Amino acid sequence: MEIKQLKYFVEVARREHISDAALELNIAQSAVSRQITQLEKELNVTLFKRSGRNIILTSEGKKLMSQATQILKQMDHTIQLFKQQASTDQRTIYIGYEEGDISQMMLPLVQSFEQQSESIITPQLLKHNHIVDRVNSGQLYIGLIEMTKDITTQTELHVTPLFEEKYHMYAPKDHPITLTTQPLLTQLENESLYCLMPFANSIKKKLEQLIKANVYTLSNKQLAQYLVRQNKGFIISNENIHLNESEDWVQIPLSHTELKRTICAITKYDNKKKDIDLVWHYIHTMINQTAQF
């Protein structure tokens, strides 16, 4: 049984006339008759009987009509789903990004872009290596990640430096380190340190290597404020992440330390995705606005 046989059968059943069905299907009447005959032989039933100049369904034909209608309707529905998915994929720009300042910039990027374009952005928070692999394989069109030596040596990738991500620290107001203009990270060896998310894992590892101790992770500002207020530790965060102003702590810039990294955008050189240039425009606009701020 073939789909075209069901289509021919349903059309004949609806019109009760082979020649009218053939005209609607834009094929020869003999072709319709041949397919109906083959269908009857395969099912070993008679599907139509003559009624004057027309042909009408037999009881077996009515049963098949019910099933065939559902099959064709489901097939049409499936085709439409795939067409819609294909249309969505054509309009979707997949962007991967990693934890850090860039995660704070994704919302204004998506909003600004989608206000000006029929295309849409689907952002995905991923690990560094996964982003590189998926950009190379074409699953992502743009990756926003830390610029590393490994990336700069990949000849298939176009790498665009965007900005330098820096960090600062919140220390209890009475701690001696607050009196130091540019404190060394090694001064924190015996202290409890907390990274406030979003925070780059590579920076956390670098911090642990420098102070030779564990560094903990927090995702809640209120908890971070409580810990530093109670003199239970230091909070380190991206420069764009701020605790509320308070007399209980002091904010100390760490731009003089090794805690910094360059954020870049990567894409394939042969990327011809629709509206990709507009995405680049808003990425650069977003970076410039952040830098001015």
KAURZI-V761330 format. One record per backbone hydrogen bond with DSSP energy under -0.5 kcal/mol. CO is the residue of the C=O (numbers start at 1). NH is the residue of the N-H. If there is no record, write none. Layout:
# KAURZI-V761330
co=CO nh=NH
co=CO nh=NH
This chain:
# KAURZI-V761330
co=2 nh=6
co=3 nh=7
co=4 nh=8
co=5 nh=9
co=6 nh=10
co=7 nh=11
co=8 nh=12
co=9 nh=13
co=10 nh=14
co=11 nh=15
co=12 nh=16
co=12 nh=17
co=16 nh=55
co=17 nh=21
co=18 nh=22
co=19 nh=23
co=20 nh=24
co=21 nh=25
co=22 nh=26
co=22 nh=27
co=28 nh=32
co=29 nh=33
co=30 nh=34
co=31 nh=35
co=32 nh=36
co=33 nh=37
co=34 nh=38
co=35 nh=39
co=36 nh=40
co=37 nh=41
co=38 nh=42
co=39 nh=43
co=40 nh=44
co=40 nh=45
co=45 nh=47
co=47 nh=58
co=49 nh=56
co=51 nh=54
co=54 nh=51
co=56 nh=49
co=58 nh=62
co=59 nh=63
co=60 nh=64
co=61 nh=65
co=62 nh=66
co=63 nh=67
co=64 nh=68
co=65 nh=69
co=66 nh=70
co=67 nh=71
co=68 nh=72
co=69 nh=73
co=70 nh=74
co=71 nh=75
co=72 nh=76
co=73 nh=77
co=74 nh=78
co=75 nh=79
co=76 nh=80
co=77 nh=81
co=78 nh=82
co=79 nh=83
co=80 nh=84
co=81 nh=85
co=82 nh=86
co=83 nh=87
co=84 nh=88
co=85 nh=89
co=86 nh=90
co=87 nh=91
co=88 nh=92
co=89 nh=92
co=91 nh=120
co=92 nh=94
co=93 nh=95
co=93 nh=122
co=94 nh=141
co=94 nh=142
co=95 nh=124
co=96 nh=144
co=97 nh=126
co=100 nh=103
co=100 nh=104
co=101 nh=104
co=101 nh=105
co=102 nh=105
co=102 nh=106
co=105 nh=109
co=106 nh=110
co=107 nh=111
co=108 nh=112
co=109 nh=113
co=110 nh=114
co=111 nh=115
co=112 nh=116
co=113 nh=116
co=113 nh=117
co=120 nh=93
co=121 nh=123
co=122 nh=95
co=124 nh=97
co=124 nh=126
co=127 nh=131
co=128 nh=132
co=129 nh=133
co=130 nh=134
co=131 nh=135
co=132 nh=136
co=133 nh=137
co=134 nh=138
co=134 nh=139
co=134 nh=140
co=135 nh=138
co=142 nh=96
co=143 nh=145
co=143 nh=266
co=144 nh=98
co=145 nh=264
co=146 nh=148
co=148 nh=152
co=149 nh=153
co=151 nh=154
co=153 nh=155
co=154 nh=157
co=156 nh=269
co=157 nh=159
co=158 nh=160
co=158 nh=267
co=159 nh=161
co=160 nh=265
co=163 nh=165
co=163 nh=263
co=164 nh=166
co=165 nh=261
co=166 nh=239
co=167 nh=254
co=168 nh=237
co=169 nh=171
co=169 nh=252
co=170 nh=235
co=171 nh=250
co=172 nh=175
co=175 nh=178
co=176 nh=179
co=177 nh=180
co=180 nh=183
co=184 nh=187
co=185 nh=188
co=186 nh=189
co=188 nh=191
co=191 nh=193
co=192 nh=234
co=193 nh=216
co=194 nh=236
co=195 nh=197
co=195 nh=218
co=200 nh=204
co=201 nh=205
co=202 nh=206
co=203 nh=207
co=204 nh=208
co=205 nh=209
co=206 nh=210
co=207 nh=211
co=208 nh=212
co=208 nh=213
co=214 nh=193
co=216 nh=195
co=218 nh=197
co=220 nh=224
co=221 nh=225
co=222 nh=226
co=223 nh=227
co=224 nh=228
co=225 nh=229
co=226 nh=230
co=227 nh=232
co=228 nh=231
co=234 nh=194
co=234 nh=236
co=235 nh=170
co=236 nh=196
co=237 nh=168
co=238 nh=241
co=240 nh=242
co=246 nh=249
co=248 nh=173
co=250 nh=171
co=250 nh=252
co=252 nh=169
co=254 nh=257
co=258 nh=260
co=259 nh=167
co=261 nh=165
co=262 nh=147
co=263 nh=162
co=263 nh=163
co=264 nh=145
co=265 nh=160
co=266 nh=143
co=267 nh=158
co=268 nh=271
co=270 nh=272
co=273 nh=276
co=275 nh=279
co=276 nh=280
co=277 nh=281
co=278 nh=282
co=279 nh=283
co=280 nh=284
co=281 nh=285
co=282 nh=286
co=283 nh=287
co=284 nh=288
co=285 nh=289
co=286 nh=290
co=287 nh=291
co=288 nh=292
co=289 nh=293
